[in-house]
């Protein structure tokens, strides 16, 4: 839910644990596509929440994605 990007199902910060799991399943063979998708949403979140540190939002939206190659 915008502008705070809260999960509609549980009310936690999005992407919550359930959303992260679902996104990893959907993008399991395309982590670059997942990063691109979440980067777009991150840009919207930064615009919607100008008082929140962008680094905090970037960590929330992108920091949990596993690396392409270990």
N, CA, C and O atoms as a Maestro MAE file, in Angstrom:
{
 s_m_m2io_version
 :::
 2.0.0
}

f_m_ct {
 s_m_title
 :::
 protein
 m_atom[280] {
  # First column is atom index #
  i_m_mmod_type
  r_m_x_coord
  r_m_y_coord
  r_m_z_coord
  i_m_residue_number
  s_m_chain_name
  s_m_pdb_residue_name
  s_m_pdb_atom_name
  i_m_atomic_number
  :::
  1 25 0.849 -1.176 0.000 1 A "UNK " " N  " 7
  2 3 0.000 0.000 0.000 1 A "UNK " " CA " 6
  3 2 0.893 1.238 0.000 1 A "UNK " " C  " 6
  4 15 1.760 1.401 0.859 1 A "UNK " " O  " 8
  5 25 0.667 2.070 -0.947 2 A "UNK " " N  " 7
  6 3 1.415 3.317 -1.019 2 A "UNK " " CA " 6
  7 2 0.719 4.370 -0.186 2 A "UNK " " C  " 6
  8 15 -0.495 4.281 -0.001 2 A "UNK " " O  " 8
  9 25 1.414 5.344 0.315 3 A "UNK " " N  " 7
  10 3 2.798 5.712 0.013 3 A "UNK " " CA " 6
  11 2 3.838 5.041 0.907 3 A "UNK " " C  " 6
  12 15 5.034 5.205 0.665 3 A "UNK " " O  " 8
  13 25 3.433 4.298 1.921 4 A "UNK " " N  " 7
  14 3 4.397 3.715 2.845 4 A "UNK " " CA " 6
  15 2 4.934 2.361 2.394 4 A "UNK " " C  " 6
  16 15 5.863 1.828 3.000 4 A "UNK " " O  " 8
  17 25 4.362 1.812 1.346 5 A "UNK " " N  " 7
  18 3 4.744 0.489 0.852 5 A "UNK " " CA " 6
  19 2 4.638 -0.546 1.967 5 A "UNK " " C  " 6
  20 15 5.622 -1.167 2.368 5 A "UNK " " O  " 8
  21 25 3.413 -0.708 2.449 6 A "UNK " " N  " 7
  22 3 3.104 -1.736 3.428 6 A "UNK " " CA " 6
  23 2 2.412 -2.889 2.723 6 A "UNK " " C  " 6
  24 15 1.701 -2.680 1.740 6 A "UNK " " O  " 8
  25 25 2.612 -4.094 3.212 7 A "UNK " " N  " 7
  26 3 1.977 -5.276 2.641 7 A "UNK " " CA " 6
  27 2 0.467 -5.217 2.882 7 A "UNK " " C  " 6
  28 15 0.020 -4.937 3.994 7 A "UNK " " O  " 8
  29 25 -0.296 -5.476 1.852 8 A "UNK " " N  " 7
  30 3 -1.757 -5.479 1.987 8 A "UNK " " CA " 6
  31 2 -2.240 -6.660 2.837 8 A "UNK " " C  " 6
  32 15 -3.291 -6.578 3.472 8 A "UNK " " O  " 8
  33 25 -1.491 -7.732 2.850 9 A "UNK " " N  " 7
  34 3 -1.916 -8.938 3.572 9 A "UNK " " CA " 6
  35 2 -1.592 -8.870 5.065 9 A "UNK " " C  " 6
  36 15 -2.435 -9.196 5.901 9 A "UNK " " O  " 8
  37 25 -0.358 -8.441 5.401 10 A "UNK " " N  " 7
  38 3 0.056 -8.505 6.804 10 A "UNK " " CA " 6
  39 2 0.332 -7.153 7.439 10 A "UNK " " C  " 6
  40 15 0.432 -7.056 8.663 10 A "UNK " " O  " 8
  41 25 0.456 -6.110 6.634 11 A "UNK " " N  " 7
  42 3 0.698 -4.776 7.161 11 A "UNK " " CA " 6
  43 2 2.154 -4.464 7.460 11 A "UNK " " C  " 6
  44 15 2.466 -3.358 7.900 11 A "UNK " " O  " 8
  45 25 3.051 -5.416 7.231 12 A "UNK " " N  " 7
  46 3 4.481 -5.190 7.465 12 A "UNK " " CA " 6
  47 2 5.071 -4.366 6.317 12 A "UNK " " C  " 6
  48 15 4.448 -4.203 5.268 12 A "UNK " " O  " 8
  49 25 6.277 -3.854 6.536 13 A "UNK " " N  " 7
  50 3 6.976 -3.167 5.452 13 A "UNK " " CA " 6
  51 2 7.105 -4.103 4.261 13 A "UNK " " C  " 6
  52 15 7.484 -5.266 4.401 13 A "UNK " " O  " 8
  53 25 6.784 -3.573 3.091 14 A "UNK " " N  " 7
  54 3 6.905 -4.359 1.871 14 A "UNK " " CA " 6
  55 2 8.284 -4.127 1.282 14 A "UNK " " C  " 6
  56 15 8.753 -2.989 1.286 14 A "UNK " " O  " 8
  57 25 8.947 -5.140 0.780 15 A "UNK " " N  " 7
  58 3 8.507 -6.522 0.698 15 A "UNK " " CA " 6
  59 2 8.718 -7.275 2.015 15 A "UNK " " C  " 6
  60 15 9.836 -7.382 2.520 15 A "UNK " " O  " 8
  61 25 7.631 -7.782 2.543 16 A "UNK " " N  " 7
  62 3 7.669 -8.569 3.779 16 A "UNK " " CA " 6
  63 2 8.237 -9.959 3.465 16 A "UNK " " C  " 6
  64 15 8.557 -10.259 2.314 16 A "UNK " " O  " 8
  65 25 8.356 -10.775 4.462 17 A "UNK " " N  " 7
  66 3 8.925 -12.122 4.262 17 A "UNK " " CA " 6
  67 2 8.156 -12.932 3.234 17 A "UNK " " C  " 6
  68 15 8.756 -13.599 2.392 17 A "UNK " " O  " 8
  69 25 6.830 -12.879 3.299 18 A "UNK " " N  " 7
  70 3 6.019 -13.648 2.344 18 A "UNK " " CA " 6
  71 2 6.198 -13.105 0.927 18 A "UNK " " C  " 6
  72 15 6.284 -13.876 -0.029 18 A "UNK " " O  " 8
  73 25 6.253 -11.785 0.793 19 A "UNK " " N  " 7
  74 3 6.443 -11.183 -0.530 19 A "UNK " " CA " 6
  75 2 7.820 -11.515 -1.082 19 A "UNK " " C  " 6
  76 15 7.968 -11.786 -2.274 19 A "UNK " " O  " 8
  77 25 8.821 -11.495 -0.223 20 A "UNK " " N  " 7
  78 3 10.177 -11.840 -0.673 20 A "UNK " " CA " 6
  79 2 10.228 -13.276 -1.186 20 A "UNK " " C  " 6
  80 15 10.808 -13.545 -2.238 20 A "UNK " " O  " 8
  81 25 9.630 -14.181 -0.451 21 A "UNK " " N  " 7
  82 3 9.603 -15.575 -0.881 21 A "UNK " " CA " 6
  83 2 8.877 -15.719 -2.212 21 A "UNK " " C  " 6
  84 15 9.366 -16.400 -3.113 21 A "UNK " " O  " 8
  85 25 7.720 -15.085 -2.343 22 A "UNK " " N  " 7
  86 3 6.961 -15.153 -3.595 22 A "UNK " " CA " 6
  87 2 7.764 -14.568 -4.754 22 A "UNK " " C  " 6
  88 15 7.776 -15.135 -5.847 22 A "UNK " " O  " 8
  89 25 8.435 -13.438 -4.525 23 A "UNK " " N  " 7
  90 3 9.240 -12.821 -5.588 23 A "UNK " " CA " 6
  91 2 10.407 -13.718 -5.980 23 A "UNK " " C  " 6
  92 15 10.730 -13.825 -7.163 23 A "UNK " " O  " 8
  93 25 11.042 -14.360 -5.008 24 A "UNK " " N  " 7
  94 3 12.141 -15.268 -5.337 24 A "UNK " " CA " 6
  95 2 11.660 -16.458 -6.158 24 A "UNK " " C  " 6
  96 15 12.382 -16.934 -7.034 24 A "UNK " " O  " 8
  97 25 10.462 -16.939 -5.891 25 A "UNK " " N  " 7
  98 3 9.906 -18.038 -6.680 25 A "UNK " " CA " 6
  99 2 9.605 -17.560 -8.098 25 A "UNK " " C  " 6
  100 15 9.959 -18.227 -9.070 25 A "UNK " " O  " 8
  101 25 8.960 -16.422 -8.211 26 A "UNK " " N  " 7
  102 3 8.599 -15.885 -9.527 26 A "UNK " " CA " 6
  103 2 9.839 -15.603 -10.374 26 A "UNK " " C  " 6
  104 15 9.866 -15.904 -11.567 26 A "UNK " " O  " 8
  105 25 10.862 -15.023 -9.749 27 A "UNK " " N  " 7
  106 3 12.066 -14.609 -10.472 27 A "UNK " " CA " 6
  107 2 13.243 -15.560 -10.253 27 A "UNK " " C  " 6
  108 15 14.396 -15.153 -10.392 27 A "UNK " " O  " 8
  109 25 12.967 -16.808 -9.915 28 A "UNK " " N  " 7
  110 3 14.039 -17.741 -9.548 28 A "UNK " " CA " 6
  111 2 15.109 -17.883 -10.621 28 A "UNK " " C  " 6
  112 15 16.268 -18.133 -10.291 28 A "UNK " " O  " 8
  113 25 14.762 -17.734 -11.876 29 A "UNK " " N  " 7
  114 3 15.741 -17.851 -12.958 29 A "UNK " " CA " 6
  115 2 16.126 -16.496 -13.539 29 A "UNK " " C  " 6
  116 15 16.763 -16.428 -14.590 29 A "UNK " " O  " 8
  117 25 15.738 -15.410 -12.852 30 A "UNK " " N  " 7
  118 3 15.978 -14.078 -13.402 30 A "UNK " " CA " 6
  119 2 16.170 -13.062 -12.275 30 A "UNK " " C  " 6
  120 15 15.351 -12.161 -12.097 30 A "UNK " " O  " 8
  121 25 17.255 -13.215 -11.518 31 A "UNK " " N  " 7
  122 3 17.507 -12.285 -10.419 31 A "UNK " " CA " 6
  123 2 17.752 -10.868 -10.927 31 A "UNK " " C  " 6
  124 15 17.442 -9.900 -10.233 31 A "UNK " " O  " 8
  125 25 18.306 -10.737 -12.134 32 A "UNK " " N  " 7
  126 3 18.485 -9.392 -12.706 32 A "UNK " " CA " 6
  127 2 17.122 -8.743 -12.948 32 A "UNK " " C  " 6
  128 15 16.958 -7.543 -12.728 32 A "UNK " " O  " 8
  129 25 16.159 -9.521 -13.394 33 A "UNK " " N  " 7
  130 3 14.805 -9.002 -13.592 33 A "UNK " " CA " 6
  131 2 14.160 -8.609 -12.275 33 A "UNK " " C  " 6
  132 15 13.430 -7.620 -12.208 33 A "UNK " " O  " 8
  133 25 14.427 -9.381 -11.228 34 A "UNK " " N  " 7
  134 3 13.913 -9.049 -9.897 34 A "UNK " " CA " 6
  135 2 14.513 -7.732 -9.427 34 A "UNK " " C  " 6
  136 15 13.801 -6.875 -8.904 34 A "UNK " " O  " 8
  137 25 15.813 -7.570 -9.608 35 A "UNK " " N  " 7
  138 3 16.457 -6.313 -9.214 35 A "UNK " " CA " 6
  139 2 15.875 -5.131 -9.987 35 A "UNK " " C  " 6
  140 15 15.641 -4.065 -9.418 35 A "UNK " " O  " 8
  141 25 15.646 -5.323 -11.267 36 A "UNK " " N  " 7
  142 3 15.079 -4.255 -12.096 36 A "UNK " " CA " 6
  143 2 13.673 -3.890 -11.618 36 A "UNK " " C  " 6
  144 15 13.345 -2.709 -11.501 36 A "UNK " " O  " 8
  145 25 12.859 -4.881 -11.347 37 A "UNK " " N  " 7
  146 3 11.498 -4.666 -10.872 37 A "UNK " " CA " 6
  147 2 11.506 -3.904 -9.546 37 A "UNK " " C  " 6
  148 15 10.782 -2.921 -9.386 37 A "UNK " " O  " 8
  149 25 12.323 -4.359 -8.603 38 A "UNK " " N  " 7
  150 3 12.363 -3.737 -7.287 38 A "UNK " " CA " 6
  151 2 13.029 -2.365 -7.312 38 A "UNK " " C  " 6
  152 15 12.696 -1.503 -6.499 38 A "UNK " " O  " 8
  153 25 13.954 -2.157 -8.225 39 A "UNK " " N  " 7
  154 3 14.567 -0.834 -8.363 39 A "UNK " " CA " 6
  155 2 13.522 0.184 -8.815 39 A "UNK " " C  " 6
  156 15 13.516 1.322 -8.345 39 A "UNK " " O  " 8
  157 25 12.647 -0.222 -9.721 40 A "UNK " " N  " 7
  158 3 11.559 0.664 -10.134 40 A "UNK " " CA " 6
  159 2 10.652 1.016 -8.969 40 A "UNK " " C  " 6
  160 15 10.260 2.172 -8.809 40 A "UNK " " O  " 8
  161 25 10.327 0.049 -8.177 41 A "UNK " " N  " 7
  162 3 9.476 0.312 -6.999 41 A "UNK " " CA " 6
  163 2 10.221 1.127 -5.952 41 A "UNK " " C  " 6
  164 15 9.621 1.946 -5.255 41 A "UNK " " O  " 8
  165 25 11.514 0.906 -5.841 42 A "UNK " " N  " 7
  166 3 12.330 1.705 -4.929 42 A "UNK " " CA " 6
  167 2 12.285 3.177 -5.323 42 A "UNK " " C  " 6
  168 15 12.146 4.043 -4.459 42 A "UNK " " O  " 8
  169 25 12.400 3.465 -6.596 43 A "UNK " " N  " 7
  170 3 12.365 4.854 -7.053 43 A "UNK " " CA " 6
  171 2 11.033 5.515 -6.697 43 A "UNK " " C  " 6
  172 15 10.996 6.684 -6.316 43 A "UNK " " O  " 8
  173 25 9.952 4.769 -6.822 44 A "UNK " " N  " 7
  174 3 8.628 5.284 -6.443 44 A "UNK " " CA " 6
  175 2 8.577 5.520 -4.941 44 A "UNK " " C  " 6
  176 15 8.066 6.546 -4.493 44 A "UNK " " O  " 8
  177 25 9.103 4.579 -4.157 45 A "UNK " " N  " 7
  178 3 9.096 4.709 -2.695 45 A "UNK " " CA " 6
  179 2 9.914 5.921 -2.255 45 A "UNK " " C  " 6
  180 15 9.516 6.637 -1.336 45 A "UNK " " O  " 8
  181 25 11.044 6.152 -2.900 46 A "UNK " " N  " 7
  182 3 11.869 7.320 -2.562 46 A "UNK " " CA " 6
  183 2 11.088 8.594 -2.844 46 A "UNK " " C  " 6
  184 15 11.141 9.541 -2.059 46 A "UNK " " O  " 8
  185 25 10.373 8.625 -3.942 47 A "UNK " " N  " 7
  186 3 9.559 9.787 -4.281 47 A "UNK " " CA " 6
  187 2 8.397 9.962 -3.306 47 A "UNK " " C  " 6
  188 15 8.082 11.080 -2.900 47 A "UNK " " O  " 8
  189 25 7.766 8.855 -2.935 48 A "UNK " " N  " 7
  190 3 6.622 8.893 -2.015 48 A "UNK " " CA " 6
  191 2 7.015 9.243 -0.586 48 A "UNK " " C  " 6
  192 15 6.204 9.779 0.169 48 A "UNK " " O  " 8
  193 25 8.259 8.942 -0.211 49 A "UNK " " N  " 7
  194 3 8.700 9.109 1.178 49 A "UNK " " CA " 6
  195 2 9.984 9.953 1.234 49 A "UNK " " C  " 6
  196 15 11.044 9.442 1.596 49 A "UNK " " O  " 8
  197 25 9.892 11.224 0.884 50 A "UNK " " N  " 7
  198 3 11.105 12.046 0.792 50 A "UNK " " CA " 6
  199 2 11.846 12.238 2.111 50 A "UNK " " C  " 6
  200 15 13.015 12.624 2.103 50 A "UNK " " O  " 8
  201 25 11.198 11.979 3.237 51 A "UNK " " N  " 7
  202 3 11.862 12.156 4.535 51 A "UNK " " CA " 6
  203 2 12.589 10.902 5.006 51 A "UNK " " C  " 6
  204 15 13.310 10.942 6.003 51 A "UNK " " O  " 8
  205 25 12.409 9.804 4.307 52 A "UNK " " N  " 7
  206 3 13.090 8.552 4.675 52 A "UNK " " CA " 6
  207 2 14.419 8.496 3.928 52 A "UNK " " C  " 6
  208 15 14.491 8.794 2.736 52 A "UNK " " O  " 8
  209 25 15.456 8.112 4.644 53 A "UNK " " N  " 7
  210 3 16.782 7.989 4.046 53 A "UNK " " CA " 6
  211 2 16.732 6.996 2.885 53 A "UNK " " C  " 6
  212 15 16.324 5.851 3.080 53 A "UNK " " O  " 8
  213 25 17.140 7.409 1.677 54 A "UNK " " N  " 7
  214 3 17.109 6.503 0.522 54 A "UNK " " CA " 6
  215 2 17.931 5.235 0.723 54 A "UNK " " C  " 6
  216 15 17.608 4.194 0.152 54 A "UNK " " O  " 8
  217 25 18.992 5.313 1.530 55 A "UNK " " N  " 7
  218 3 19.806 4.121 1.791 55 A "UNK " " CA " 6
  219 2 18.993 3.092 2.579 55 A "UNK " " C  " 6
  220 15 19.103 1.890 2.337 55 A "UNK " " O  " 8
  221 25 18.187 3.565 3.512 56 A "UNK " " N  " 7
  222 3 17.324 2.672 4.286 56 A "UNK " " CA " 6
  223 2 16.326 1.985 3.352 56 A "UNK " " C  " 6
  224 15 16.098 0.780 3.453 56 A "UNK " " O  " 8
  225 25 15.742 2.756 2.455 57 A "UNK " " N  " 7
  226 3 14.786 2.168 1.506 57 A "UNK " " CA " 6
  227 2 15.487 1.194 0.560 57 A "UNK " " C  " 6
  228 15 14.954 0.122 0.274 57 A "UNK " " O  " 8
  229 25 16.666 1.552 0.076 58 A "UNK " " N  " 7
  230 3 17.399 0.664 -0.836 58 A "UNK " " CA " 6
  231 2 17.730 -0.652 -0.156 58 A "UNK " " C  " 6
  232 15 17.626 -1.713 -0.771 58 A "UNK " " O  " 8
  233 25 18.126 -0.591 1.101 59 A "UNK " " N  " 7
  234 3 18.410 -1.817 1.845 59 A "UNK " " CA " 6
  235 2 17.157 -2.658 1.992 59 A "UNK " " C  " 6
  236 15 17.198 -3.879 1.841 59 A "UNK " " O  " 8
  237 25 16.053 -2.008 2.284 60 A "UNK " " N  " 7
  238 3 14.770 -2.715 2.448 60 A "UNK " " CA " 6
  239 2 14.324 -3.375 1.155 60 A "UNK " " C  " 6
  240 15 13.881 -4.523 1.169 60 A "UNK " " O  " 8
  241 25 14.433 -2.666 0.034 61 A "UNK " " N  " 7
  242 3 13.934 -3.179 -1.236 61 A "UNK " " CA " 6
  243 2 14.914 -4.131 -1.919 61 A "UNK " " C  " 6
  244 15 14.489 -5.087 -2.567 61 A "UNK " " O  " 8
  245 25 16.208 -3.888 -1.784 62 A "UNK " " N  " 7
  246 3 17.176 -4.656 -2.573 62 A "UNK " " CA " 6
  247 2 18.181 -5.463 -1.745 62 A "UNK " " C  " 6
  248 15 18.784 -6.404 -2.260 62 A "UNK " " O  " 8
  249 25 18.364 -5.114 -0.496 63 A "UNK " " N  " 7
  250 3 19.414 -5.715 0.307 63 A "UNK " " CA " 6
  251 2 19.261 -7.192 0.604 63 A "UNK " " C  " 6
  252 15 20.227 -7.841 1.005 63 A "UNK " " O  " 8
  253 25 18.082 -7.732 0.418 64 A "UNK " " N  " 7
  254 3 17.818 -9.131 0.742 64 A "UNK " " CA " 6
  255 2 17.997 -10.078 -0.449 64 A "UNK " " C  " 6
  256 15 17.972 -11.297 -0.280 64 A "UNK " " O  " 8
  257 25 18.176 -9.526 -1.640 65 A "UNK " " N  " 7
  258 3 18.264 -10.362 -2.847 65 A "UNK " " CA " 6
  259 2 19.612 -11.092 -2.867 65 A "UNK " " C  " 6
  260 15 20.655 -10.460 -2.696 65 A "UNK " " O  " 8
  261 25 19.603 -12.402 -3.073 66 A "UNK " " N  " 7
  262 3 20.872 -13.131 -3.086 66 A "UNK " " CA " 6
  263 2 21.714 -12.734 -4.299 66 A "UNK " " C  " 6
  264 15 21.171 -12.306 -5.317 66 A "UNK " " O  " 8
  265 25 23.039 -12.875 -4.193 67 A "UNK " " N  " 7
  266 3 23.902 -12.560 -5.339 67 A "UNK " " CA " 6
  267 2 23.663 -13.549 -6.477 67 A "UNK " " C  " 6
  268 15 23.218 -14.677 -6.264 67 A "UNK " " O  " 8
  269 25 23.969 -13.093 -7.686 68 A "UNK " " N  " 7
  270 3 23.836 -13.977 -8.852 68 A "UNK " " CA " 6
  271 2 24.773 -15.173 -8.748 68 A "UNK " " C  " 6
  272 15 24.394 -16.306 -9.045 68 A "UNK " " O  " 8
  273 25 25.985 -14.905 -8.326 69 A "UNK " " N  " 7
  274 3 26.993 -15.972 -8.226 69 A "UNK " " CA " 6
  275 2 27.615 -15.933 -6.845 69 A "UNK " " C  " 6
  276 15 28.111 -14.893 -6.414 69 A "UNK " " O  " 8
  277 25 27.592 -17.058 -6.149 70 A "UNK " " N  " 7
  278 3 28.195 -17.097 -4.802 70 A "UNK " " CA " 6
  279 2 29.688 -16.882 -4.836 70 A "UNK " " C  " 6
  280 15 30.337 -16.887 -3.790 70 A "UNK " " O  " 8
  :::
 }
 m_bond[279] {
  # First column is bond index #
  i_m_from
  i_m_to
  i_m_order
  :::
  1 1 2 1
  2 2 3 1
  3 3 4 2
  4 3 5 1
  5 5 6 1
  6 6 7 1
  7 7 8 2
  8 7 9 1
  9 9 10 1
  10 10 11 1
  11 11 12 2
  12 11 13 1
  13 13 14 1
  14 14 15 1
  15 15 16 2
  16 15 17 1
  17 17 18 1
  18 18 19 1
  19 19 20 2
  20 19 21 1
  21 21 22 1
  22 22 23 1
  23 23 24 2
  24 23 25 1
  25 25 26 1
  26 26 27 1
  27 27 28 2
  28 27 29 1
  29 29 30 1
  30 30 31 1
  31 31 32 2
  32 31 33 1
  33 33 34 1
  34 34 35 1
  35 35 36 2
  36 35 37 1
  37 37 38 1
  38 38 39 1
  39 39 40 2
  40 39 41 1
  41 41 42 1
  42 42 43 1
  43 43 44 2
  44 43 45 1
  45 45 46 1
  46 46 47 1
  47 47 48 2
  48 47 49 1
  49 49 50 1
  50 50 51 1
  51 51 52 2
  52 51 53 1
  53 53 54 1
  54 54 55 1
  55 55 56 2
  56 55 57 1
  57 57 58 1
  58 58 59 1
  59 59 60 2
  60 59 61 1
  61 61 62 1
  62 62 63 1
  63 63 64 2
  64 63 65 1
  65 65 66 1
  66 66 67 1
  67 67 68 2
  68 67 69 1
  69 69 70 1
  70 70 71 1
  71 71 72 2
  72 71 73 1
  73 73 74 1
  74 74 75 1
  75 75 76 2
  76 75 77 1
  77 77 78 1
  78 78 79 1
  79 79 80 2
  80 79 81 1
  81 81 82 1
  82 82 83 1
  83 83 84 2
  84 83 85 1
  85 85 86 1
  86 86 87 1
  87 87 88 2
  88 87 89 1
  89 89 90 1
  90 90 91 1
  91 91 92 2
  92 91 93 1
  93 93 94 1
  94 94 95 1
  95 95 96 2
  96 95 97 1
  97 97 98 1
  98 98 99 1
  99 99 100 2
  100 99 101 1
  101 101 102 1
  102 102 103 1
  103 103 104 2
  104 103 105 1
  105 105 106 1
  106 106 107 1
  107 107 108 2
  108 107 109 1
  109 109 110 1
  110 110 111 1
  111 111 112 2
  112 111 113 1
  113 113 114 1
  114 114 115 1
  115 115 116 2
  116 115 117 1
  117 117 118 1
  118 118 119 1
  119 119 120 2
  120 119 121 1
  121 121 122 1
  122 122 123 1
  123 123 124 2
  124 123 125 1
  125 125 126 1
  126 126 127 1
  127 127 128 2
  128 127 129 1
  129 129 130 1
  130 130 131 1
  131 131 132 2
  132 131 133 1
  133 133 134 1
  134 134 135 1
  135 135 136 2
  136 135 137 1
  137 137 138 1
  138 138 139 1
  139 139 140 2
  140 139 141 1
  141 141 142 1
  142 142 143 1
  143 143 144 2
  144 143 145 1
  145 145 146 1
  146 146 147 1
  147 147 148 2
  148 147 149 1
  149 149 150 1
  150 150 151 1
  151 151 152 2
  152 151 153 1
  153 153 154 1
  154 154 155 1
  155 155 156 2
  156 155 157 1
  157 157 158 1
  158 158 159 1
  159 159 160 2
  160 159 161 1
  161 161 162 1
  162 162 163 1
  163 163 164 2
  164 163 165 1
  165 165 166 1
  166 166 167 1
  167 167 168 2
  168 167 169 1
  169 169 170 1
  170 170 171 1
  171 171 172 2
  172 171 173 1
  173 173 174 1
  174 174 175 1
  175 175 176 2
  176 175 177 1
  177 177 178 1
  178 178 179 1
  179 179 180 2
  180 179 181 1
  181 181 182 1
  182 182 183 1
  183 183 184 2
  184 183 185 1
  185 185 186 1
  186 186 187 1
  187 187 188 2
  188 187 189 1
  189 189 190 1
  190 190 191 1
  191 191 192 2
  192 191 193 1
  193 193 194 1
  194 194 195 1
  195 195 196 2
  196 195 197 1
  197 197 198 1
  198 198 199 1
  199 199 200 2
  200 199 201 1
  201 201 202 1
  202 202 203 1
  203 203 204 2
  204 203 205 1
  205 205 206 1
  206 206 207 1
  207 207 208 2
  208 207 209 1
  209 209 210 1
  210 210 211 1
  211 211 212 2
  212 211 213 1
  213 213 214 1
  214 214 215 1
  215 215 216 2
  216 215 217 1
  217 217 218 1
  218 218 219 1
  219 219 220 2
  220 219 221 1
  221 221 222 1
  222 222 223 1
  223 223 224 2
  224 223 225 1
  225 225 226 1
  226 226 227 1
  227 227 228 2
  228 227 229 1
  229 229 230 1
  230 230 231 1
  231 231 232 2
  232 231 233 1
  233 233 234 1
  234 234 235 1
  235 235 236 2
  236 235 237 1
  237 237 238 1
  238 238 239 1
  239 239 240 2
  240 239 241 1
  241 241 242 1
  242 242 243 1
  243 243 244 2
  244 243 245 1
  245 245 246 1
  246 246 247 1
  247 247 248 2
  248 247 249 1
  249 249 250 1
  250 250 251 1
  251 251 252 2
  252 251 253 1
  253 253 254 1
  254 254 255 1
  255 255 256 2
  256 255 257 1
  257 257 258 1
  258 258 259 1
  259 259 260 2
  260 259 261 1
  261 261 262 1
  262 262 263 1
  263 263 264 2
  264 263 265 1
  265 265 266 1
  266 266 267 1
  267 267 268 2
  268 267 269 1
  269 269 270 1
  270 270 271 1
  271 271 272 2
  272 271 273 1
  273 273 274 1
  274 274 275 1
  275 275 276 2
  276 275 277 1
  277 277 278 1
  278 278 279 1
  279 279 280 2
  :::
 }
}
